[in-house]
Amino acid sequence: MAPLPTLLILLCAVRGALLYHPIWKPMWPASKVPVVLPQLTEDLDAPEFTAEAKLEVTSPCGPECHKRASVPSYEELKELLSYETLYFNGSLTQTSVGIYGLNVAELARTQGTKGRSRAKRQIYGHDSRFSIFGKDFLLNYPFSTSVKVSTGCTGTLVADRHVLTAAHCVHDGKSYVKGAKKLKVGFLKPRQKEESGNQTRSHLPEKMKFQWIRVKRTHVPKGWIKGNANDIGMDYDYALLELKKPHKRRYMKIGVSPMAKQLPAGRIHFSGYDNDRWGNLVYRFCKVREETYDLLYQQCDAQPGASGSGVYVRMWKREHRRWERRIIGIFSGHQWVERDGMPQDFNVAVRITPLKYAQICYWIKGNYADCRDG
C-alpha cells in the first residue's frame, strides 16, 4: 500500500486539485495545424496475419540518432502519412494523402534536455506505479478512458467510437499480427453480484471484468510500416481503432504536444494494463528527461501491456477558460537501442505533432475544418 502522503499527492494530481499560482497557469499553446487530406484509396491484397504480437519495440536509433536525422521533405512526409486501413472483414486498403498549409522549412527537431544515464530495466529504482482499485475510480474520468486492446496492449478513448493505441499492437512493421484479424477493445465493468446470501468479504474491492467491443476498422500510418518508411520508424508508432458501436463513456481529446519545458512540472501521466499486474489498471506520472521533435523519453515505470496508453497532461485552455486534459502522445513502450556499441533502454512515447494531430483528427471526424485547433 502506498504511504499516505504519496497517496494524497496521487489523488490530488488525478482529481485536478493541485493548486497553481493564481497568476501563472500552464496554458495550452496555440498551434498552427496543417491539413492532411486523403487523395486516392486503392485496394490491397488481404493480409495474412502471420506476425506475433510483440510488446517490446527494438530500434537501432536512439535520441542522438533522431536529432541528427534530416527533416523529411514534403514528398517524404506525404509518403509517411499515407496509411493503410484494415477492415473487420479482413479487407485492406491504402490511402495516399495531400498536405496543405505546411511550411517544411519550419520543421526543426527540438534538442530538448540531455537525458540521464538509464538503468537497463523497465522499473527505475523504486516502483512508483499505482494500481487503481474500486469502481468509483475505474469507471470515472480520466481512468475510464483507458481500455484493453485484445492483442495485449492498452488504448485510450479519444471519441465516441475511436481508440488511440500504438501501431505495433496491430502491426509489426511488416505484417499484421494474428490478433488483428478479430481485434476487440475491452472496457472494465463491475461483475454481476454473487448470490445475495453470500455477503462475505464485502470489505474487498468490487471485482471487475472486461466487456468487449469489436473493432470495425484500423488505421496505421505508412511511416510505421517498414519498407515504405524511414529507418527510424518509431516516430509513427500510432494507430486509430474505430469501434463497431459507440462506447457511451467520456473520452479524452487529443492535443498537439507542447515542448517538455512547457509541461506542468515537466511531467506526463498515463494509465495502462501492465502485464505484471494482470487485470489491474496501473497509473503513473514522471518527468520528461529528453525529447526530439517526434518522441518523448522518460523514466515512468512501465511493463509490457502498457504500450499504446495515451500520454496526457492537464493545462489551462484560455479560449474555454477551464482546465483540460489532453492526450499529447502514445506510450510506445520499452525501447532497446544501440548506444556507443552498448545496449541501452528507454521508455518512449510518440508525440502528437501538428501533422499527426491533423491526420488523427481527420480519421476521427472526417472533416478537416474541425481539426484546426490543436
KAQUI-V359695 format. One record per run of one state. SS is the DSSP state (h for helix, s for strand, l for the rest). FROM is the first residue (numbers start at 1). LEN is the number of residues. If there is no record, write none. Layout:
ss->[SS SS]
from->[FROM FROM]
len->[LEN LEN]
//
This chain:
ss->[l h l s l s l s l s l s l h l h l s l s l h l s l h l h s l s l s l h l s l s h l s l s l h l s l s l h l h s l s l s l s l s l s l h l h l s l]
from->[1 4 16 27 28 32 33 35 45 51 52 57 59 63 69 74 82 83 88 92 101 104 107 130 133 135 139 143 146 150 154 158 162 166 167 170 171 172 176 178 183 184 191 208 222 234 237 239 244 254 255 260 263 264 267 273 281 292 295 299 310 318 322 340 342 352 354 366 368 371 373 374]
len->[3 12 11 1 4 1 2 10 6 1 5 2 4 6 5 8 1 5 4 9 3 3 23 3 2 4 4 3 4 4 4 4 4 1 3 1 1 4 2 5 1 7 17 14 12 3 2 5 10 1 5 3 1 3 6 8 11 3 4 11 8 4 18 2 10 2 12 2 3 2 1 1]
//
